[in-house]
Amino acid sequence: MFVYDSSGTFAVGIVDIKTGKTTVDIAGAGFQPAEKITLTIESGAGSTTLSTAAAVEGNLSGAFWVQNVELPSSVKTGDVLTVKATGDKGGIGKGPLIVVNKNTTN
């Protein structure tokens, strides 16, 4: 599974935190066709379900891609997180996410 910054940098596994909302794009594979997928972000403090504008489900090949997924406001610079995709037919995918701040005015 790949998680990357929605701002167009395509740095896999790294997101530059923004003032306001920070978003990522997530792509994964290995799920069943039409498998409904729930995305969560995991840290030592627990798990938070990520909301998406559209339903996430595996395509005919069991892959998915969702854009502009907003990260919770609790995410901060220096966090090392796991983004997890859990399918309703048993599929599971995970990807790392490191949160950085390239703009010190944020």
N, C-alpha and C positions, 0 to 999 in steps of 0.2 A: 504494500500500500504506500502511496506517495502523498505527502502533505506539503504544500508550498504556498508561499505568499501570493495573494491575489493581485498585488500591485504590479505584477508583470516581471518580477526579478527571476522567477523560476528557480530559486534556490531551494532545492528539495530539503525538507526537514528544518528549515529556518524561516522565521517570520519576524519582520521588523515591526515592532509595536508602534501604533499610531495614536495621536490624540483623537479622541472620539472612539470610533469602532475600528477594530483590526479584523481583517478577513483572510481566510485561507481557501485554497481549492484543494479538493481531496479526490484522488483516483485510486481505485482498487480493482481486484479481480479475484477469481476463485470462488465466486458465489454461484448459486443456481439461477437460471433464467427466471426473471420476475420475482426473485427473492427480495422481500422488503428488508431494508437495511436501516438500522438505527446507529447514529454516530454519537460517540461520547468522547470526552476529554478526561483523562485520568491523571491524577497527581497524588502525592502522599496524603493530601487532605480528602481524597475521595474521588467521586466520578460525577460529571455534569453532562447531561444530554445537550448536544448541539442542535440548534434549530436551523432548518433549511427552508428556503422559499418553496421548494418543490419536494415531492416525495422522492426518496432515494431507493432505487431498486436495480437489481442486476439486469443487464440487457440480455439479448439472446445468447451471448457468450459468457454471461455471468460477471461481466465487468460493469463498473459504474464510474461516473465522473460528476462531481457536483462543485459548483463555483460559488465564490463569495459567501462562505460559511462564516458567520460572525462568531468570534471567540468571546467567552464570558469576560466581563469587566474585571474579574478577579485575577485574570492572567497578567503577569508582570514580567518585566525585564529580568533575565536570569533563570526563568523557569525552564525546566526540562520536563516535558510532558509526553504522554502517550495518547495518540488519537486512535480510538478503537471503533471498528465497524462490526456490528453484530447482526447477522441475518436471521430472519424468522424460520429458516430451514436448516440452521446449524452452522452456517458459514461465519468465520471470524477472520478479521484482518487487523493488523496493528501497524502504526507508523510513528516514528519519533518526531517531536517538534521542540525546537530550541527557540526561545523568545529573546530577541536582541533589540537594542535601541540604537540605530545609526544616527539619529537626530537628537542631540542632547537638549533641544528645546521642548521635546515631548514630555 
